[in-house]
């Protein structure tokens, strides 16, 4: 979101399936599959409104066992409005894995990216264009000496710790807080520091007496998880859980912070999210739908759609170390030894 006023700023995109796009959440997740992974992720937000909020992400990462390191490249593209604002960003990512003990592993990650953000001024309507009497636009933005696009360098870092059941992740994006100056230094768009903290715990249900009907080879887990984001004065929380049963995954989530209000009668409630996923060989496909529960419900947003396709190439190498699998995002467990 970008505003042309005394205080201009830009806010990051967000994904409901944060567990499916972990390289975007934290560079420390790069190489965490201990294999080669490719991700394609699409989000279509509020299609019922006469504007476009579309985001695409493509990511590839690989783990080098010899160096305890993962590398990756990630490309994101975002469009807001009717071709008003669109951006493209390419990130190079690196992670290092340290086995602290037999039960605990730590990872650190860094990323450096280059982004380009462009604005189509002809489609913008600024407050200065609106006649206070008639409420009509005079058709001129009054912007002179403006550039249509701006490139910038972006730096991020993150840390991750996990056991066989629990993981905790903390990441910091836009550490250098790049400024996007379009037509004057007084109206610069900045990317404020963003902090993301996520955690989850994998609970095996198979050991419960209530699941006695399951076969020995079945894998069933319940994983509560949460993802908190804070950027300038904006903050948001995704909380919920997903249930995995062999190749099937279903999840339910809520995005909001009921104790935080934007105004006395406006709560920070955004979406209820339902998701379903399926694993086929080395491919996984996950779809989620956001049901708008905020005051935007009256606008007929049409909700939001996300589709994730992930491919993991597991190449068996007898010389490789036996490594602990992450409890998340590796939520498909067709091999009970993982």
Phi, psi and omega per residue, in radians:
X1 nan 2.350 -3.100
X2 -2.258 2.382 3.109
X3 -2.169 2.460 3.084
X4 -1.836 1.522 3.109
X5 -2.626 -2.873 -3.091
X6 -1.031 -0.627 3.126
X7 -2.123 1.809 -3.127
X8 -1.787 2.472 3.112
X9 -2.694 2.913 3.112
X10 -2.194 2.449 3.129
X11 -1.986 2.583 -3.087
X12 -1.278 2.772 2.990
X13 -1.291 2.781 3.095
X14 -2.357 2.602 -3.140
X15 -2.050 2.380 3.058
X16 -1.213 -0.663 3.113
X17 -1.521 1.086 -3.112
X18 -1.088 -0.475 3.135
X19 -1.302 -0.259 3.122
X20 -1.638 -0.271 -3.107
X21 -2.201 0.899 -3.073
X22 -1.066 -0.559 3.069
X23 -1.062 -0.490 3.080
X24 -1.307 -0.631 -3.134
X25 -1.221 -0.724 -3.022
X26 -2.781 2.163 3.133
X27 -1.126 -0.268 3.110
X28 -1.173 -0.303 3.097
X29 -1.368 -0.199 -3.113
X30 -1.113 2.212 -3.116
X31 1.418 0.055 -3.071
X32 -1.183 -0.303 3.080
X33 -1.347 -0.205 -3.062
X34 0.972 0.708 -3.124
X35 -2.828 -3.024 3.021
X36 -1.673 2.237 -3.075
X37 -2.234 2.428 3.046
X38 -2.201 2.380 -3.089
X39 -2.243 2.343 2.946
X40 -2.170 2.192 -3.055
X41 -2.374 2.330 -3.121
X42 -2.240 2.411 3.070
X43 -2.287 2.260 3.075
X44 -2.077 1.838 -3.044
X45 -1.759 2.292 3.068
X46 0.918 0.982 -3.127
X47 -1.147 -0.278 3.134
X48 -1.357 -0.240 3.116
X49 -1.580 2.557 -3.097
X50 -1.305 1.036 3.090
X51 -2.869 2.788 -3.109
X52 -1.880 2.306 2.985
X53 -2.288 1.500 -3.025
X54 -2.126 2.379 -3.099
X55 -2.346 2.427 3.063
X56 -2.262 2.541 3.131
X57 -2.413 2.377 3.023
X58 -2.271 2.259 -3.080
X59 -2.442 2.455 3.041
X60 -2.348 2.283 3.095
X61 -2.482 2.754 -3.070
X62 -2.538 2.576 3.113
X63 -1.885 2.273 3.084
X64 -1.795 1.799 -3.044
X65 -1.053 -0.659 -3.087
X66 -1.089 -0.575 -3.064
X67 -1.893 0.122 -3.104
X68 0.903 0.631 -3.000
X69 -2.296 2.628 3.026
X70 -2.127 2.518 3.053
X71 -2.249 2.692 -3.135
X72 -2.815 2.858 3.029
X73 -2.313 2.417 -3.082
X74 -2.362 2.329 3.104
X75 -2.102 2.222 3.080
X76 -2.144 2.520 3.099
X77 -2.393 2.338 -3.049
X78 -2.365 2.451 3.101
X79 -2.288 2.272 3.129
X80 -2.151 2.271 3.132
X81 1.359 -3.047 -3.128
X82 -1.439 1.322 -3.096
X83 1.078 0.406 3.133
X84 -1.295 -0.903 -3.063
X85 -2.325 2.224 3.040
X86 -2.496 2.580 -3.067
X87 -2.435 2.643 3.071
X88 -2.341 2.418 -3.104
X89 -2.492 2.414 3.090
X90 -2.100 2.192 -3.133
X91 -2.061 2.358 2.950
X92 -1.755 2.283 -3.002
X93 -2.208 2.569 3.120
X94 -2.468 2.486 3.078
X95 -2.410 2.661 3.081
X96 -2.223 2.354 -3.078
X97 -1.897 2.299 -3.141
X98 -2.200 2.089 3.085
X99 -1.460 1.838 -3.097
X100 -1.322 -0.740 3.103
X101 -2.684 -3.106 3.123
X102 -1.148 -0.359 -3.069
X103 -1.935 -0.143 -3.039
X104 -2.407 2.326 3.137
X105 -2.215 2.479 3.078
X106 -2.114 2.632 3.086
X107 -2.416 2.539 3.018
X108 -2.181 2.548 -3.096
X109 -2.428 2.627 3.074
X110 -2.317 2.632 3.022
X111 -2.555 2.521 3.068
X112 -2.273 2.253 -3.083
X113 -2.341 2.861 3.023
X114 -2.186 2.233 -3.115
X115 -2.137 2.773 3.069
X116 -2.373 2.186 3.131
X117 -2.125 2.334 -3.064
X118 -2.193 2.556 -3.141
X119 -2.211 2.333 3.052
X120 -1.717 1.700 -3.061
X121 -1.118 -0.456 -3.093
X122 -1.163 -0.363 3.140
X123 -1.700 -0.036 -3.108
X124 -1.564 2.573 3.006
X125 -2.172 1.985 -3.107
X126 -1.684 2.834 -3.134
X127 -1.054 -0.571 -3.121
X128 -1.184 -0.284 -3.130
X129 -1.486 -0.293 -3.033
X130 -1.516 2.172 3.061
X131 -1.263 2.116 -3.073
X132 -1.124 -0.329 -3.117
X133 -1.581 -0.908 -3.072
X134 -1.551 -0.394 -3.085
X135 1.339 0.150 -3.116
X136 -1.683 2.715 3.112
X137 -1.497 2.476 3.105
X138 -1.511 -0.032 3.021
X139 1.457 0.071 -3.132
X140 -2.265 2.270 3.131
X141 -1.339 -0.401 -3.119
X142 1.302 0.189 -3.133
X143 -1.542 2.195 3.105
X144 -2.142 2.637 3.109
X145 1.165 0.475 -3.073
X146 -1.579 2.657 2.993
X147 -1.873 2.588 -3.074
X148 -1.459 -0.303 -3.118
X149 -2.620 2.777 -3.095
X150 -2.535 2.315 3.078
X151 -1.711 2.702 -3.117
X152 -2.721 2.724 3.059
X153 -1.787 2.402 -3.054
X154 -2.273 2.450 -3.090
X155 -2.221 2.405 3.114
X156 -2.497 2.868 3.139
X157 -2.693 2.821 3.132
X158 -2.842 2.876 3.131
X159 -2.353 2.612 -3.087
X160 -2.541 2.344 3.041
X161 -2.302 2.452 -3.101
X162 -2.707 2.719 2.997
X163 -2.068 -2.866 3.097
X164 -1.220 -0.355 -3.065
X165 -2.077 -0.588 -2.968
X166 -2.013 2.517 2.961
X167 -2.412 2.584 3.069
X168 -2.368 2.255 -3.076
X169 -2.246 2.410 3.046
X170 -2.374 2.263 -3.097
X171 -2.400 2.694 -3.114
X172 -2.318 2.000 -3.139
X173 -1.815 2.674 3.120
X174 1.025 0.807 -3.132
X175 -1.037 -0.618 3.132
X176 -1.495 -0.029 3.122
X177 0.761 1.142 -3.109
X178 -1.066 2.469 -3.138
X179 -1.826 2.366 3.134
X180 -1.949 1.689 -3.107
X181 -1.599 2.096 -3.091
X182 -1.788 -0.875 -3.100
X183 -2.388 -0.115 2.975
X184 -2.943 2.659 -3.127
X185 -1.162 -0.344 3.123
X186 -1.362 -0.237 -3.112
X187 -2.184 0.788 -3.141
X188 -1.419 2.428 3.060
X189 -1.644 2.141 -3.110
X190 -1.936 2.709 3.009
X191 -1.825 1.707 -3.072
X192 -1.196 2.730 3.074
X193 -0.967 2.298 3.093
X194 -2.039 2.278 3.088
X195 -1.921 2.278 3.133
X196 -2.209 2.200 3.106
X197 -2.182 2.205 3.126
X198 -2.333 2.668 3.138
X199 -2.715 2.795 3.119
X200 -2.922 2.838 -3.123
X201 -2.452 2.189 -3.100
X202 -1.584 2.134 -3.099
X203 -1.952 1.992 3.081
X204 -1.301 2.231 -3.127
X205 -1.679 -0.195 -3.061
X206 -1.123 -0.528 -3.098
X207 -1.324 -0.198 -3.129
X208 -1.300 2.522 3.104
X209 -1.118 -0.388 3.133
X210 -1.273 -0.225 -3.121
X211 -1.902 0.463 -3.058
X212 -1.119 -0.340 -3.105
X213 -1.368 -0.151 -3.113
X214 -1.246 2.618 3.068
X215 -1.375 2.776 -3.086
X216 -1.047 -0.596 -3.077
X217 -1.484 -0.071 -3.131
X218 -1.260 2.568 3.064
X219 -2.180 2.098 3.141
X220 -2.411 2.230 -3.078
X221 -2.412 2.550 2.964
X222 -1.984 2.194 -3.057
X223 -2.190 1.704 2.969
X224 -1.223 2.480 -3.109
X225 -2.635 2.756 3.117
X226 -2.531 2.596 3.139
X227 -2.419 2.004 -3.102
X228 -1.924 2.341 3.138
X229 -2.225 2.394 3.093
X230 -2.384 2.238 -3.127
X231 -2.557 1.977 -3.016
X232 0.953 -2.226 -3.126
X233 -1.528 0.000 -3.110
X234 -1.683 2.391 3.075
X235 -2.554 2.643 -3.095
X236 -2.678 2.661 -3.116
X237 -2.308 2.237 2.966
X238 -1.831 2.216 -3.130
X239 -2.470 2.465 -3.125
X240 2.968 -2.663 -3.140
X241 -2.775 2.828 2.996
X242 -2.288 2.563 3.123
X243 -1.949 2.212 3.109
X244 -1.994 2.349 3.104
X245 -2.339 1.747 -3.029
X246 0.935 -2.013 -3.086
X247 -1.507 -0.074 -3.063
X248 -1.769 2.438 3.028
X249 -2.323 2.323 3.014
X250 -2.278 2.512 -3.083
X251 -2.499 2.748 3.080
X252 -2.426 2.322 -3.022
X253 -2.436 2.787 3.044
X254 -2.347 2.335 3.092
X255 -1.989 2.052 3.130
X256 2.847 2.918 3.073
X257 -2.415 1.621 -3.007
X258 -1.054 -0.491 -3.103
X259 -1.390 -0.128 3.127
X260 -1.899 2.308 -3.131
X261 -2.112 2.459 3.039
X262 -1.377 -0.523 3.113
X263 -2.658 2.917 -3.095
X264 -0.889 -0.608 -3.097
X265 -1.955 0.209 -3.124
X266 -2.112 1.955 -3.120
X267 -1.563 2.758 3.085
X268 -1.495 1.201 3.086
X269 -2.057 2.214 -3.045
X270 -2.064 -1.040 -2.990
X271 -2.591 2.662 2.862
X272 -1.938 2.336 -2.976
X273 -2.167 2.353 3.024
X274 -2.091 2.440 -3.106
X275 -2.407 2.689 3.074
X276 -2.543 2.431 -3.112
X277 -2.466 2.804 -3.111
X278 -2.544 2.451 3.093
X279 -1.852 2.289 3.082
X280 -2.305 1.920 -3.033
X281 0.948 -2.097 -3.136
X282 -1.672 0.145 -3.116
X283 -1.854 2.499 2.979
X284 -2.282 2.452 3.119
X285 -2.217 2.231 -3.124
X286 -2.292 2.321 3.095
X287 -2.131 2.446 3.076
X288 -2.388 2.671 3.127
X289 -2.303 2.241 3.097
X290 -1.638 2.196 3.016
X291 -1.696 2.063 -3.109
X292 -1.211 2.209 3.126
X293 -2.109 0.066 3.119
X294 -1.463 -3.036 3.109
X295 -1.140 -0.242 3.086
X296 -1.216 -0.152 3.117
X297 -0.939 -0.667 -3.113
X298 -1.149 -0.368 -3.123
X299 -1.433 -0.117 -3.124
X300 1.134 1.005 -3.035
X301 -1.137 -0.482 -3.035
X302 1.404 0.176 3.127
X303 1.218 -2.760 3.110
X304 -2.493 2.528 -3.132
X305 -2.052 2.446 2.998
X306 -2.343 2.437 3.096
X307 -2.288 2.230 3.126
X308 -2.133 2.307 3.034
X309 -2.171 2.118 -3.109
X310 -2.190 2.378 3.081
X311 -2.129 2.258 3.110
X312 -2.107 2.102 -3.132
X313 -1.701 1.804 3.124
X314 -1.652 1.886 3.106
X315 -1.806 2.077 -3.089
X316 -1.253 2.194 3.109
X317 -2.288 1.955 -3.070
X318 -1.104 -0.409 -3.120
X319 -1.479 -0.191 -3.109
X320 -1.245 2.623 3.095
X321 -1.252 2.635 3.023
X322 -1.411 2.015 -3.033
X323 -2.011 2.628 3.135
X324 -1.287 2.273 3.104
X325 -1.390 2.515 3.049
X326 -1.143 2.382 3.027
X327 -1.145 -0.418 3.046
X328 -2.601 2.425 0.220
X329 -1.633 0.239 -3.112
X330 -1.353 1.170 -2.983
X331 -1.497 -0.009 3.028
X332 -1.778 2.188 -3.101
X333 -2.208 1.413 3.101
X334 -1.449 -0.264 3.096
X335 -1.971 2.000 -3.026
X336 -1.218 -0.149 3.114
X337 -1.503 -0.139 -3.138
X338 -1.277 nan nan
